Amino acid sequence: MDSTPERGIDVAVRLAGDQSNLARLLGLSQQAIQKWVDKGKPSPEGARAIEAIFGEQCTRVMLDPYLFGPIPPSQVIRSHHQDHQ
């Protein structure tokens, strides 16, 4: 098992089921979500919208800790798959 923390945007995609579902929930295109995944985080507005949908399961702090503050240890989610770098 990999102990690398899962990125917040990856948590959001996983919770939604896939990028297309997350895009539908947010009223965006799948391409917009792909850009966030490539960048490693959503826009600040996107982070707030994702938090509004998923609450404590995927907070804006998890999505962009540099903008919204450090991630509390209780919110760190460890990846359960091998990193595909």
C-alpha positions as CSV (number, residue, x, y, z in Angstrom):
1,M,0.0,0.0,0.0
2,D,1.3,3.5,-0.9
3,S,1.3,6.0,2.0
4,T,1.4,9.0,-0.3
5,P,-1.4,11.4,0.6
6,E,-4.2,11.5,-2.0
7,R,-4.6,14.9,-3.7
8,G,-7.8,16.6,-2.9
9,I,-8.8,16.9,-6.6
10,D,-8.4,13.1,-6.9
11,V,-10.5,12.6,-3.9
12,A,-13.3,14.7,-5.5
13,V,-13.1,12.8,-8.7
14,R,-13.2,9.5,-6.8
15,L,-16.2,10.6,-4.7
16,A,-18.1,11.7,-7.8
17,G,-17.3,8.5,-9.7
18,D,-15.3,10.0,-12.5
19,Q,-14.3,13.3,-14.1
20,S,-17.5,13.5,-16.1
21,N,-19.7,13.0,-13.1
22,L,-17.8,15.7,-11.2
23,A,-18.2,18.1,-14.1
24,R,-21.9,17.4,-14.2
25,L,-22.3,18.1,-10.5
26,L,-20.5,21.4,-10.9
27,G,-22.1,22.4,-14.2
28,L,-18.7,22.4,-15.9
29,S,-17.1,20.5,-18.8
30,Q,-15.1,17.4,-18.3
31,Q,-12.2,19.3,-19.9
32,A,-12.3,21.9,-17.1
33,I,-12.0,19.0,-14.5
34,Q,-9.1,17.5,-16.5
35,K,-7.3,20.9,-16.3
36,W,-7.7,20.9,-12.6
37,V,-6.4,17.3,-12.4
38,D,-3.4,18.2,-14.5
39,K,-2.8,21.3,-12.3
40,G,-3.3,19.3,-9.1
41,K,-6.1,21.5,-7.8
42,P,-9.3,23.3,-8.8
43,S,-9.8,27.0,-8.9
44,P,-10.7,28.7,-5.6
45,E,-14.3,28.9,-6.7
46,G,-14.2,25.2,-7.7
47,A,-12.7,24.2,-4.3
48,R,-15.6,26.0,-2.6
49,A,-18.2,24.3,-4.9
50,I,-16.6,20.9,-4.3
51,E,-16.7,21.4,-0.6
52,A,-20.3,22.4,-0.8
53,I,-21.1,19.1,-2.5
54,F,-19.0,16.7,-0.5
55,G,-18.6,18.5,2.8
56,E,-16.0,17.0,5.2
57,Q,-15.2,14.2,2.7
58,C,-13.5,16.7,0.5
59,T,-12.9,20.2,1.9
60,R,-11.4,23.3,0.2
61,V,-8.4,22.9,2.6
62,M,-7.8,19.4,1.1
63,L,-8.2,20.8,-2.4
64,D,-5.8,23.7,-2.0
65,P,-4.0,23.8,1.3
66,Y,-1.7,26.6,0.1
67,L,-4.7,28.9,-0.3
68,F,-7.0,27.8,2.4
69,G,-4.6,26.6,5.1
70,P,-2.8,23.5,6.2
71,I,-4.6,20.2,6.1
72,P,-5.4,19.0,9.6
73,P,-4.0,15.5,10.2
74,S,-7.5,14.1,10.6
75,Q,-8.3,15.1,7.0
76,V,-5.2,13.5,5.3
77,I,-6.4,10.6,3.1
78,R,-3.8,8.0,2.2
79,S,-3.8,6.6,-1.3
80,H,-4.7,2.9,-1.6
81,H,-3.0,2.5,-5.0
82,Q,0.4,2.7,-6.4
83,D,1.4,6.1,-7.7
84,H,1.6,6.0,-11.5
85,Q,4.4,8.5,-12.1
